[in-house]
Amino acid sequence: MSIELVLASSIIFILVLAIPTLFLLTRHLGPNTQGNRAKNLSYESGVTNSIGSGEGRFSVKFYLVAILFVLFDVEIIFMFPWAVNVRELGFFGLFEMFTFMFLLLAGLIYVYKIKALKWQ
C-alpha cells in the first residue's frame, strides 16, 4: 500500500470522526439561549411589533441589478490573467481581449438602451 493512500484514508477517517464530535461538543458546551425570550424576538432594539409581514415581495429590478453586477464583475475578473500574460500572448491575445471588451461594451450599451438600470 502506498503512503499517499494511507495518508488520504487517515485524513478522511479523522475528519469523519472530528466533525461530528466538534458539533456535539459545541452543542453541549456552548451557551443555551432557549430560556432568553428577548433573543427569540424578531427585534431586540425595543420594537415589539414588526410592521408588515416578512413575506413581502421585492421588485425584479433588485434581482436584475444583482445579476448584471455578477455578470460584469466576473467578466472583468477574466481580464486579470490576460494582463499578467499580455507579453506572452502577443498580438493575437491583444486582439482577443479587444474583442472581449467590445462584447462587454455591447452588453453594457444594450442594458443601457433597454433602461434596465432605470428606477421608476
N, C-alpha and C positions, 0 to 999 in steps of 0.2 A: 504494500500500500504506500502511496506517495505521501510526502509530507504536506502537500497542498490539500489533499483530500482530508487528512486528519485535522489540519488546521481549520478548514472550512466547516467540517462537521462539528468540531468542538465549539466554534463560534456560534453556529446555529443552535446547538444544544444549550449553550449558556444563555443566548437570547430568549429561547423558548422558556427557560426557567426564570430568567431575571425579570422580564417584562411583566408577567402576571404577579410575581412576587412583589415588585415595586408598586403595582396598582393596589394590591391588597394592603401593603404597609401604609400607603398614603391614605387609604380609606379608614383604617383603624387608628392610625397615629395622628391624623390631621384633625383640625378643629371641626366640631359639629355645629353647623349653623341652622339646623332644623328647628331649634327651640326659639330662635330670634325672629319675631314677627316682622320687625322693621326691615330685615333683609329680604323677606319674601314679598314685600310690597313692590308695586311697579315703579314707584318713585321714592327716593329717600330724602329729597330736598324739601320736605314739608308739604308737598302737594299730595293730598289724599286721594283725589279722584282724577283720573286722566280724562282729557277731553277727546271724545271720539273713540272709535274702535281702532284696534291695531291691525285691522284688515283693510285699510284704505288702499285705493288704487293709485299708482303712480302714472304719470304721463309717459308715453312711449318715448318722448324726447330724452328722458334721462338714460334710457337704455341705448338709444341711438348715439348719444354723445359718448357713452362708455364704450360702445363697440368701435366707434370711429377713433377714439383715443387709443384703444388697444391695437387697432389695425395700423395706424400711422406710427405708433410707438414701436411696434415690433418690426415694421419695415425700416425704421431708422436704425434699429439695432443691427440690421444686416449691413449697414454702411461701415461699422467699426472694423470688422475683419478686412474689408476691402481697403480701408485707409491704412491698415498695418502692412498690407501686401501690395500696395499700389505700384511700387517699382518693379516687383517681380511679375505682375500681371501684364504690364506694358500697355500698348495702345488698345489691344482688344479688351482688356479689363476696364480701361477708361471708357471705351465705347459702351460696354455693358452697363457700367454704373450710370452713364448719362441716359441710357435707355430706361434703366430702372427709375432714376429720378424723374424722367419725363412722365413715366406711368404714374408715379406718386403725384406729380403736379396735375396730371389729367384727372386723377381721382379727387384731388382737393378742389379743382375747378368744378367738377361735377357736383360734389357735395355743396359747394357754394351756390351753384346755379339752381339746384332744387330747393335751396333755402332750408337745408336740413338742420342748420345750427341757429336758425332764427326763432326766438321765443315769441309767442303771440299772447 
